[in-house]
């Protein structure tokens, strides 16, 4: 049984040496090739002085070398840090400085834009070396194709994923081999991933959704096809990709699926091989989920929930018979080997139907944030129900309730509950009202501080092509569904709403615009 992530590859390389393991940009690597190349990279990194626990940045667009790099770093006993190749240089520099990146796997072009002060070596997947510490990818040929002996244990760090912090500074979520494998093993058993499956990888590699795609494929001996960044902006090409690669398992944020529904003519596609559609990361508007369920009658649909700090901690199997009567999709029940607790402000369990904050315990929970003991202390709190153990609960900051079926329902964020004119308002309720308008494709509501009112509510929407709907008519529509004090003061109509690098609606940017 694997206790380190790279051991998933060892088993599949033995069983399926000639089978394609990873595909990207019209290229592929078999399991034998992936095993050999990642082992060579591990030996190279060790020869360059990369030691156990050192952080190695991965800084280039998706390619088959991405998976080689992830596994090579792990085989070297180091920790990989995926960097967004499209992020601002200043943000990337802050990440490199924060976690002390000592080696990079990158391209010659990108190396010129980011060279950490503590950099020991840079392995170039493309381009020519210009300095002694720069090493061409072809240099891997000189190293053994057998992996170095494993010297790690399951509680060693495997990777660090940087997410947006409330202070504007990115925070590095540390994930151990045990954290990741708890999630991967649960997925493999729950979704019965087999060697016959073909998984897509739509999410960026610096986003936690990619952990499912890569490691579940490796563990099952399946094939994972990477959807590269230039492709994701064209829904029809993504739909072509699903057909051409015979994708059987898809996992993405709901926004990506909504774009496919609206712009890729899915009804005319041959998607019968798609047996499993998973989504996570944001609320799926119910009217689009119903459309997806109708278009893919053979596919099982699952809503997965969990912040980066916990991987996935709850899940809900979409019941098509119940969809029409649901106004919110549950986030479901706890995954195996995970416990979720709903607590009030005093740390007491709430009764079914009451609202509380969701806490998570179990081996999938992060040990904390790199280099930030104070943030770790605030997010990981002592478990009051295990007073004799030094165990921590992760505070998600999400408000939930338990429905009549015993499933958790997400109500919003603690920090998304605002006060305006003396009323407490959940922004998600207003967004749900906007989505109920047949012309609305996307909706987001933000609050800006106001000394007199507490908060002013501003909405941003995108409409279906050809629709001529005024902000005033949208306000009137909302007034028919929510109290007057919840109707947005202004509604801005856009062609589309801005997205973060992980495909979610960029609420921080909208909030900044709302304050103008």
C-alpha positions in Angstrom: 0.0 0.0 0.0 1.3 3.4 -1.0 2.3 5.8 1.8 4.1 8.2 -0.5 2.5 9.8 -3.5 5.3 8.6 -5.9 4.6 5.0 -5.0 1.4 5.2 -6.9 3.5 5.4 -10.0 5.7 2.5 -9.0 2.8 0.1 -9.0 1.2 1.3 -12.3 4.6 1.3 -14.1 5.0 -2.4 -13.2 1.5 -3.3 -14.2 1.1 -1.1 -17.3 4.5 -0.1 -18.6 3.5 0.5 -22.2 0.2 2.3 -21.5 -0.1 6.1 -21.9 0.1 7.7 -18.5 -0.1 11.3 -19.4 -1.1 13.3 -22.5 -0.7 17.0 -23.2 -0.2 19.2 -26.3 -0.3 16.2 -28.8 2.4 14.4 -26.8 2.3 11.5 -24.4 4.4 9.4 -22.0 3.9 5.8 -21.2 4.1 4.7 -17.6 7.5 3.2 -18.1 8.7 6.5 -19.7 7.2 8.6 -16.9 8.8 6.4 -14.3 12.2 6.6 -16.0 12.2 10.3 -16.7 11.0 11.3 -13.2 13.6 9.1 -11.7 16.3 10.8 -13.8 15.1 14.2 -12.6 15.2 13.0 -9.0 18.8 12.0 -9.4 19.7 15.2 -11.1 18.1 17.3 -8.4 20.0 15.4 -5.7 23.2 15.8 -7.6 22.6 19.6 -7.5 22.3 19.5 -3.7 18.5 19.5 -3.4 17.9 17.8 -0.1 14.9 16.3 1.7 12.3 18.9 2.4 13.7 21.5 0.1 11.2 23.4 -2.0 11.3 23.2 -5.7 9.2 25.5 -7.9 7.4 24.3 -11.0 7.1 27.3 -13.3 6.0 26.5 -16.8 2.7 25.9 -18.8 1.1 22.5 -18.6 3.0 19.8 -20.5 3.8 16.1 -20.0 7.0 17.4 -18.3 4.6 18.9 -15.6 3.9 15.4 -14.2 7.5 14.3 -14.7 8.5 17.3 -12.5 6.0 16.7 -9.8 7.1 13.1 -9.4 10.8 13.8 -9.8 10.7 16.3 -7.0 8.9 13.8 -4.8 11.3 11.0 -5.6 14.1 13.4 -4.6 12.5 13.7 -1.2 11.7 17.4 -1.8 8.5 19.5 -1.8 7.1 20.8 -5.1 5.5 24.3 -5.3 3.4 24.8 -8.5 3.6 28.4 -9.6 1.0 30.0 -11.8 2.8 30.7 -15.1 0.5 33.7 -15.7 0.7 35.3 -12.3 2.3 38.8 -11.8 6.0 38.7 -11.2 5.6 40.5 -7.9 3.3 37.7 -6.6 5.6 35.0 -7.8 8.5 36.7 -6.1 6.6 36.9 -2.8 5.9 33.1 -3.0 9.5 32.2 -3.9 10.7 34.3 -1.0 8.2 33.0 1.5 8.9 29.3 1.1 12.6 29.7 0.1 12.5 28.0 -3.3 16.0 26.5 -3.9 15.4 25.0 -7.3 13.2 25.6 -10.3 11.9 23.5 -13.1 11.0 26.1 -15.7 11.7 27.4 -19.1 14.6 29.7 -20.1 12.2 32.5 -20.9 10.4 32.3 -17.6 13.6 32.0 -15.6 14.5 35.5 -16.7 11.4 36.9 -15.1 11.8 35.0 -11.8 15.1 34.0 -10.2 14.8 33.5 -6.4 17.7 34.7 -4.3 18.2 31.2 -2.8 18.2 29.5 -6.2 20.6 26.5 -6.3 19.7 25.3 -9.8 17.2 25.7 -12.6 16.3 22.8 -14.8 15.0 24.0 -18.2 12.3 22.1 -19.9 12.9 24.3 -22.9 15.5 26.9 -24.0 19.2 27.0 -23.7 21.2 27.4 -20.4 23.1 30.7 -20.0 24.7 30.2 -16.6 26.4 27.4 -14.7 23.4 26.7 -12.4 21.1 26.4 -15.4 20.7 22.8 -16.7 19.2 21.7 -20.0 16.4 19.0 -19.9 18.6 16.8 -22.1 21.0 16.5 -19.1 18.6 14.0 -17.6 19.8 11.4 -20.1 23.0 11.0 -18.1 21.2 9.8 -14.9 19.8 6.4 -13.8 16.3 5.5 -14.8 15.6 3.7 -11.6 14.3 5.7 -8.7 16.4 6.6 -5.7 15.4 4.7 -2.6 12.4 6.2 -0.8 13.6 7.7 2.5 10.5 9.7 3.5 7.5 9.0 5.7 3.8 9.8 5.1 3.9 12.9 7.4 6.6 14.6 5.2 5.5 17.5 3.1 4.7 16.7 -0.5 3.6 20.0 -2.0 2.7 23.6 -1.0 -0.3 25.3 -2.8 -0.5 29.1 -2.5 -3.9 30.6 -2.3 -5.1 34.2 -1.9 -4.8 35.6 1.6 -7.1 38.1 3.3 -4.2 40.5 3.7 -3.4 40.4 0.0 -0.4 38.2 0.6 -0.5 34.7 -0.8 -0.6 32.0 1.9 1.1 28.7 1.4 -1.0 25.7 2.4 1.2 22.8 3.3 0.1 19.3 2.3 1.7 16.1 3.4 1.8 12.7 1.6 -0.7 11.5 4.1 -3.0 14.4 3.5 -3.1 13.8 -0.2 -3.3 10.0 -0.1 -6.2 10.1 2.3 -8.1 12.0 -0.4 -6.8 10.0 -3.3 -7.6 6.6 -1.7 -11.1 7.8 -0.8 -11.7 8.9 -4.4 -10.4 5.7 -5.9 -12.8 3.6 -3.7 -15.8 5.9 -4.0 -15.6 6.6 -7.7 -14.1 3.2 -8.7 -11.3 4.7 -10.8 -9.9 1.9 -13.0 -7.2 1.4 -15.6 -9.9 1.8 -18.3 -10.7 5.4 -17.3 -9.5 8.5 -19.1 -9.3 11.4 -16.7 -9.1 15.1 -17.7 -7.0 17.7 -15.9 -8.8 21.0 -16.4 -7.7 22.7 -13.2 -4.3 24.6 -13.1 -1.6 22.6 -11.3 -1.4 25.2 -8.6 -5.1 24.5 -7.8 -6.0 21.6 -5.5 -8.5 20.1 -7.9 -5.5 18.9 -10.0 -4.5 16.5 -7.2 -7.5 14.3 -8.0 -6.8 14.2 -11.7 -3.1 13.4 -11.6 -2.8 11.0 -8.6 -6.0 9.0 -9.2 -5.0 8.4 -12.7 -1.5 7.2 -11.6 -2.9 5.0 -8.8 -5.3 3.2 -11.1 -3.1 2.9 -14.2 -5.4 5.2 -16.1 -4.6 7.9 -18.6 -4.8 11.6 -17.6 -5.0 14.2 -20.4 -4.0 17.8 -19.4 -6.2 20.6 -20.7 -3.6 23.3 -21.3 -4.1 26.9 -20.5 -4.6 28.2 -24.1 -7.4 25.7 -24.6 -9.5 26.5 -21.6 -10.7 29.9 -22.9 -12.4 28.2 -25.9 -15.4 26.1 -24.8 -15.9 24.5 -28.2 -12.3 23.3 -28.2 -12.6 22.0 -24.7 -15.7 20.0 -25.8 -13.7 18.7 -28.8 -11.0 17.7 -26.3 -13.5 15.7 -24.2 -14.7 13.8 -27.3 -11.3 13.2 -29.0 -9.7 12.0 -25.8 -12.6 9.8 -24.8 -12.7 11.4 -21.4 -14.6 9.2 -18.9 -14.0 11.3 -15.7 -14.2 15.1 -15.6 -13.5 17.3 -12.6 -13.6 21.1 -12.7 -15.2 24.2 -11.1 -18.8 24.8 -12.0 -18.0 27.9 -14.1 -16.1 25.7 -16.6 -19.2 23.4 -17.0 -21.5 26.4 -17.3 -19.4 27.8 -20.2 -19.5 24.4 -21.9 -23.3 24.4 -21.5 -23.7 27.9 -23.0 -21.1 27.9 -25.7 -20.1 24.4 -26.8 -23.3 22.9 -28.2 -23.0 19.9 -25.9 -26.3 18.4 -27.2 -24.7 17.7 -30.5 -21.7 16.0 -29.0 -21.0 12.3 -28.4 -20.4 12.3 -24.7 -21.6 8.8 -23.9 -18.2 7.7 -22.5 -18.4 10.4 -19.8 -19.4 8.3 -16.8 -18.5 10.7 -14.0 -18.7 14.5 -13.7 -17.3 16.0 -10.5 -17.4 19.7 -9.6 -16.1 21.8 -6.7 -14.8 25.2 -5.7 -17.9 27.3 -5.9 -21.7 27.1 -5.9 -23.3 25.5 -9.0 -26.3 27.6 -10.2 -29.2 25.2 -10.0 -30.7 26.1 -13.4 -27.5 25.1 -15.1 -27.0 22.0 -13.1 -30.5 20.8 -14.2 -29.4 21.4 -17.8 -26.2 19.4 -17.3 -28.1 16.5 -15.7 -30.5 16.5 -18.7 -27.7 16.6 -21.3 -25.7 13.8 -19.6 -28.3 11.2 -18.6 -25.7 8.5 -18.2 -23.2 10.4 -16.2 -23.1 10.3 -12.4 -22.8 13.9 -11.0 -21.1 14.7 -7.7 -20.7 18.0 -5.8 -17.4 17.9 -3.9 -16.7 20.3 -1.1 -13.5 21.2 0.8 -11.0 24.1 1.0 -7.4 23.5 0.0 -6.6 23.0 3.6 -8.7 19.8 3.8 -8.7 18.5 0.2 -12.3 17.3 -0.2 -14.1 16.7 3.1 -17.7 16.2 2.1 -19.5 15.0 -1.0 -23.0 14.9 -2.5 -24.3 12.5 -5.2 -26.7 14.5 -7.3 -30.1 12.9 -7.3 -31.8 13.9 -10.6 -35.3 13.1 -9.1 -34.8 15.7 -6.4 -33.1 18.4 -8.5 -36.3 20.2 -9.6 -37.4 20.8 -6.0 -34.0 22.0 -4.7 -33.1 25.6 -4.5 -29.6 24.8 -3.1 -27.4 21.8 -3.8 -26.2 20.1 -0.6 -22.5 19.7 0.0 -23.4 16.3 1.5 -21.8 14.0 4.0 -18.3 13.6 5.3 -15.8 11.5 3.3 -14.5 8.3 4.8 -11.8 8.9 7.6 -13.0 12.5 8.0 -15.3 14.1 10.5 -17.1 17.4 10.1 -18.5 19.3 13.0 -21.0 22.2 12.9 -20.4 24.5 15.9 -21.8 27.8 17.1 -19.8 30.8 18.2 -19.2 29.3 21.6 -17.9 26.0 20.1 -21.0 23.9 20.8 -22.5 21.5 18.4 -25.7 22.9 16.7 -28.9 21.0 16.3 -30.2 20.0 12.8 -31.7 23.0 11.1 -29.6 25.5 13.0 -26.7 27.4 11.4 -23.1 27.0 12.4 -19.6 27.1 11.2 -18.1 24.0 9.6 -15.0 22.5 11.2 -13.0 19.5 9.9 -10.8 16.8 11.5 -9.0 13.9 10.1 -5.8 12.9 8.3 -6.6 15.0 5.2 -6.3 18.3 7.2 -3.2 20.5 6.5 -0.6 20.9 9.2 -0.7 24.6 8.5 0.6 27.5 6.5 4.3 27.8 5.5 6.1 30.3 7.6 3.0 31.7 9.3 2.5 30.3 12.8 -0.1 32.9 13.7 -2.3 32.2 10.7 -1.9 28.5 11.4 -2.9 29.0 15.1 -6.1 30.9 14.0 -7.1 28.3 11.4 -6.2 25.2 13.3 -7.8 25.2 16.8 -7.7 22.6 19.6 -10.4 20.0 19.4 -12.6 20.5 22.5 -14.1 17.1 22.1 -10.7 15.4 22.4 -9.2 17.1 25.4 -6.6 14.4 26.0 -5.1 14.6 22.5 -3.2 17.3 20.8 -5.5 17.3 17.9 -6.6 20.3 15.8 -9.8 21.2 14.0 -9.7 23.3 10.8 -12.0 26.2 10.8 -13.4 26.5 7.3 -15.2 29.9 7.9 -18.2 28.4 6.0 -21.7 28.6 7.4 -23.8 25.4 7.0 -26.9 23.7 8.2 -28.1 20.1 8.3 -31.1 19.4 6.1 -34.0 16.9 6.5 -32.0 14.2 4.7 -29.0 14.5 7.1 -26.9 16.3 4.5 -25.0 19.5 5.0 -26.1 22.6 3.0 -23.6 25.4 2.4 -25.1 28.8 3.3 -22.2 31.2 2.7 -19.0 32.5 4.2 -18.7 34.0 7.6 -17.0 36.9 5.9 -19.7 37.0 3.2 -22.4 37.8 5.7 -22.7 41.6 5.7 -24.8 44.1 7.5 -26.7 46.8 5.7 -29.3 49.1 7.1 -29.2 47.0 10.3 -30.1 43.8 8.5 -27.8 40.7 8.3 -27.5 39.7 4.7 -26.0 36.6 3.0 -24.7 37.7 -0.4 -25.4 34.2 -1.9 -29.1 34.7 -1.4 -29.0 37.8 -3.7 -27.0 35.9 -6.2 -29.5 33.1 -6.3 -32.2 35.6 -7.0 -30.3 37.1 -9.9 -29.6 33.6 -11.3 -33.3 33.0 -11.3 -33.7 35.5 -14.1 -33.7 33.6 -17.4 -31.4 36.0 -19.1 -28.6 35.9 -16.4 -25.6 33.8 -17.2 -23.3 34.9 -14.4 -23.9 36.8 -11.2 -21.8 38.1 -8.3 -22.8 40.5 -5.5 -20.2 42.4 -3.5 -20.5 44.7 -0.5 -18.5 48.0 0.0 -18.2 49.7 3.4 -20.5 52.6 4.1 -20.4 54.6 7.3 -24.1 55.3 7.3 -25.5 52.1 6.0 -22.8 49.6 7.1 -22.6 48.2 3.5 -23.7 49.1 0.1 -24.7 46.2 -2.2 -23.5 46.1 -5.8 -24.2 43.3 -8.3 -22.3 42.3 -11.5 -24.1 40.2 -14.1 -23.4 38.7 -17.5 -26.4 38.1 -19.8 -27.1 35.6 -22.6 -26.0 36.9 -26.0 -28.7 39.0 -27.6 -30.6 39.7 -24.3 -31.5 43.3 -23.7 -32.2 43.5 -20.0 -31.8 46.7 -18.0 -30.4 47.1 -14.5 -33.7 48.5 -13.4 -35.6 45.4 -14.6 -33.1 43.2 -12.8 -33.7 45.2 -9.6 -37.4 44.7 -10.1 -36.9 41.0 -10.6 -34.9 40.8 -7.3 -37.5 42.8 -5.5 -40.0 40.0 -6.3 -37.7 37.3 -4.7 -35.9 39.0 -1.8 -36.7 41.7 0.7 -36.2 45.3 -0.5 -33.2 45.8 1.7 -31.4 43.0 -0.1 -32.0 44.5 -3.6 -28.6 45.6 -5.0 -28.2 49.4 -5.1 -26.5 49.1 -8.5 -26.3 46.3 -11.1 -23.5 46.4 -13.6 -24.1 44.4 -16.8 -20.9 42.9 -18.3 -20.1 40.6 -21.2 -18.5 38.3 -18.7 -17.3 38.4 -15.1 -13.5 38.3 -14.4 -12.0 35.0 -13.3 -9.1 34.1 -11.0 -6.4 31.8 -12.3 -8.3 28.8 -11.0 -11.5 29.6 -12.9 -13.6 31.1 -10.1 -15.3 34.4 -10.2 -12.7 37.1 -9.1 -14.7 38.6 -6.3 -11.7 40.6 -5.0 -11.5 42.4 -8.3 -15.2 43.1 -8.4 -15.1 44.4 -4.8 -12.3 46.8 -5.8 -14.4 48.0 -8.8 -17.5 48.2 -6.6 -15.7 50.7 -4.4 -14.9 53.0 -7.2 
